[in-house]
Amino acid sequence: MKKKKLKWGYCVVYVILCVGILITVLPFLWMILTSLKGQTEAVRVPPQIFPEVLRFENYANVFTKIPFARMYLNTIISAVVTVAMQLFLCSMAAYAFGRIMFPGRNVIFAGLLAVLMVPSSFFILPQYLIIQNMGLLNTIPALFIPNLFSAFGTFLLRQFFMALPNELEDAARLDGCNHFMIYSRIMLPLISSGLVALGILTLRFAWNDLMWPLIVNTSTEKMTLSAGLSFMQGQYATDYPTMMAGAVMAVLPLLIMFAIFQKQFIEGVAMSGIKG
């Protein structure tokens, strides 16, 4: 009886997981199928699942309707700079909050965490005014400057630093290492899974950011992929196959990145709450 109950329990779990996988994957599959259809097939009612003829020319049409290559480059620059600076600045701040005892540490860290409680839309106007006063409106640096530091990234990496044993730090001090040497040569390599997790989360945010690029830049030559694809949404009619082709090419790097680093990402997210 117990074995039968266990088998039924596994079956229920598997069914729930399969339903969740279908709900997650189905929109992506529909996007790929739509990118290979003609315009009439994409808007047909009832919906036509499979295209009659595979129209790969939709992927070439994206580059003629919008400056897709330039937007791709803008997105890569913005994402790479954002990820690199967040990993550098957040890891240094996390090491200071997690391993260095200084006056007011907990109060400052509580103030940093309070930023996470405020909706991000509240910061749009101050950030816009700062970028405007710096004379950087409608430029590439305006895309990533507000995102160079993250309170969430600091909190995440602080948990990893606090989980490391104190003996490592004590042994390094006996060898004559200062704080920066301990941080860069000893502690940082030991939290590689946390850095990968933060890097992937930051890359996803920077790659998919839509509102800020639309606000800070008006020229299509200075926009990112998500903002550029939104311009393909017509007022009366929309070329859905071409739009879906652009969306497929836009999401592909993120899928490849996650497929390569999925083990480190899962380890990083799972280990982030070991010690707090």
Residue pairs with C-beta under 8 A, 6 or more apart in sequence:
28 251
31 244
31 247
31 248
32 244
32 248
33 49
33 50
33 51
34 42
34 240
34 241
34 244
35 58
35 59
35 241
35 244
35 245
35 247
35 248
36 51
36 54
36 55
36 56
36 58
36 241
37 48
37 51
37 55
37 241
38 51
38 52
38 53
38 55
38 241
39 239
39 240
39 241
41 48
41 51
41 52
41 241
42 240
42 241
42 244
43 240
55 241
58 241
58 242
58 244
58 245
59 245
59 248
59 249
61 239
61 242
61 245
62 68
62 242
62 245
62 246
62 249
63 69
65 232
65 239
65 242
66 220
66 228
66 229
66 231
66 232
66 246
67 220
67 221
67 228
68 225
68 228
68 246
68 249
70 221
71 220
71 223
71 224
71 225
71 227
71 228
72 225
72 249
72 250
74 140
74 143
74 222
74 223
74 224
74 225
75 207
75 224
75 225
75 226
75 250
77 140
77 143
77 144
78 140
78 143
78 144
78 206
78 209
78 224
79 203
79 206
79 207
81 144
81 148
82 144
82 147
82 148
82 202
82 203
82 205
82 206
83 199
83 202
83 203
83 206
85 144
85 148
85 149
86 147
86 148
86 149
86 150
86 153
86 198
86 202
87 153
87 195
87 198
87 199
87 202
89 148
89 149
90 149
90 150
90 153
90 154
90 156
90 157
90 198
91 157
91 183
91 188
91 191
91 195
92 183
93 149
93 154
94 153
94 154
94 155
94 156
94 157
94 158
94 160
94 161
95 157
95 161
95 179
95 183
95 187
96 102
97 105
97 108
97 109
97 112
97 154
97 158
98 157
98 158
98 159
98 161
98 162
99 161
99 162
99 169
99 182
99 183
99 187
100 179
109 158
112 151
112 154
112 155
113 151
113 155
115 151
116 151
116 152
116 155
121 211
123 146
124 211
124 212
124 215
127 146
127 212
128 215
128 216
130 146
131 137
131 142
131 145
131 146
131 216
134 145
136 142
136 145
137 216
137 217
138 216
138 217
138 218
138 219
138 222
139 217
139 222
140 222
142 216
142 217
143 209
143 212
143 213
143 216
143 217
143 222
143 224
144 206
146 212
147 202
147 205
147 206
147 209
150 202
153 198
153 201
153 202
156 194
156 197
156 198
156 272
157 191
157 194
157 195
157 198
159 194
159 272
159 273
159 274
159 275
159 276
160 190
160 191
160 193
160 194
160 268
160 271
160 272
161 187
161 191
162 275
162 276
163 271
163 274
163 275
164 187
164 190
164 191
168 186
168 187
168 190
169 182
169 186
169 187
172 181
172 182
172 185
172 186
173 182
177 185
177 186
188 195
192 264
193 264
193 265
193 267
193 268
193 271
194 268
194 271
194 272
195 268
196 261
196 264
196 265
196 268
197 264
197 265
197 267
197 268
197 269
197 272
198 268
199 261
200 257
200 258
200 261
200 265
203 254
203 257
204 254
207 224
207 225
207 226
207 250
207 253
207 254
208 226
209 224
209 226
210 226
210 227
210 230
213 223
213 224
213 226
213 227
214 223
214 227
214 230
217 223
217 227
220 228
220 231
223 231
225 246
225 250
226 250
228 246
229 243
229 246
229 247
229 250
232 238
232 239
232 242
232 243
232 246
233 243
258 265
